[in-house]
Amino acid sequence: MEKVVGKRNVDASVEPTMTGEHFSFMLLEKPGCYAFLGNGDGAHRDAGHGMGPCTLHSASYDFNDALLSVGATYWVKMAENFLPVRS
C-alpha cells in the first residue's frame, strides 16, 4: 500500500481484529488476510448521512467512492508483485 498512497498514509499499527469472524471459514481453505482501506469522515459524508465515524454496519455508513481507484490500484500492484514476470 505504501507504493500506492505513500508511507505517511499507511497505518501499520492496526491491531488484529475479529472484524469478520465468518471470513475465518474461507481462511481454512485458502490463506489470506484483511486489508483495511480507510474510509475517513470527509466531504463524501456531507449529503446528510449523520455525524460520527463511517463504521460498517451503521445506519449512517457511506462508502467514499473516491477510494475505489485506490483499492483497485492496491490489488493490481499486489498481483504484479506476486505473479512471475514473463518475457
N, C-alpha and C positions, 0 to 999 in steps of 0.2 A: 504494500500500500504506500510505503514511503516513496517509491518510484512514481506513483500516480499523483499524490497530493502533497508530497514533501514531508520530511521528518517532523517538522514542528506541528503538523496537523494530524499526527498519529499518536494515540494514547495506548502504549503497550502495557500500561499498569492495570488494565482491567482484570479483576479477579475472576476465577472460574465461577460459573453460574449454572443454576438449574433452569435456565430460561425456557428450554423446550425439552422437558423430560421425555416426550414422545419421540424426539429426534434420536434418543439413545437406542431405540429399536432399529433404526436404519444403520447406526454405527456398529451394531452387532454384525451386520452383513458386509459393510464397506467402511473403510477408515474415512474420517472426515472431521470437521470442526466448524464452529460458528465463526463468522467474520462480521463484526458489528460495524455498521455504516451510520455514523451519527446523523440523526435527522434534524437536530437543532430546534431552535424556537424562533426562527427568523420570519421574514415578511410573508412567507408562504402561509402563515397562520393568520394573517390579517383579515381573512374572509369570515370572521365570526365563529371560529372553532373553539373558542374558550381560552382561558389563560392556563398557565402551568405547563408542565413538560408534555412532550408529544409521545407519551408512552403507549406502547402497543396495548391493545385490548382496552382502550379508554374511549369513552364516548366522544372525546374531542381530538382523537388521533387524526392526523392529516399528514400523509407522507409527502416529503419535499421532492416533488417531481424533478427538480433541478439536479438531484443526486443520481438520477438514472444513468447518465453518461459516466459518472464517476464509478458507480458499481460495475457497469458493463466493461469499462476500461480495466478495472481491477481484475476481473475474471479473464479477460483476454491476455493481460500481462502474465497472470499466473499460468495459464495454459502455455504461453510461449516459453516461459522459463522451465516448465515441466517436460514438454514434448521435445524429443530429439530434433536437431537440425538436420534436414535432408538436403542434399545437393543434387 
